[in-house]
Amino acid sequence: MVRAMAAPRHLLELVDACAALVDARDRCVQAAVVGGPLTPALLATVAALANAPQAVPSLARAHGLPRQVVQRRLNTLCAADLAAPVPESGRSPTYALTAAGQAELARVALAVEAALAVAAGSVKKGALRDAARLVARAADRVGGGGEAGLEESDTEGVDDET
């Protein structure tokens, strides 16, 4: 049985830092889409199409939204020439980004990344790397059928420097 431990001070600081980064990301996304054709909701749909063309039902399931909402978003993206249905995609049309959609996603991603780099400067050195390591260990335990939790050995060597 894995023994849960009280969260060490540096983990609590990490949680606060991550929350600040999430807030910063949300502000950066809002700022990056101003004046462009995307809203944060449309950006989520564009980002989902970035990897591969997808059908409305799969996008709806992935985002936990009704198909009608996803279809309206895709209609908006198609009208702005940011996405288009893939020809001969069958009963449930598959949509892909157009070149303009890929360019807009790249523009927004660069703007968000640049703004987040500034916001991330306040996070302690190595904190995000250490968080990823801790989360991966917990995920391995859950995936392996064991109990999730942190042991003291999970936090050994965690960088607590500024």
Secondary structure, 3 states (H helix, E strand, C coil): CCCCCCCCHHHHHHHHHHHHHHHHHHHHHHHHHCCCCCCHHHHHHHHHHCCCCEEHHHHHHHHCCCHHHHHHHHHHHHHCCCEEECCCCCCCCEEEECHHHHHHHHHHHHHHHHHHHHHHCCCCCCHHHHHHHHHHHHHHHHHCCCCCCCCHHHHCCCCCCC
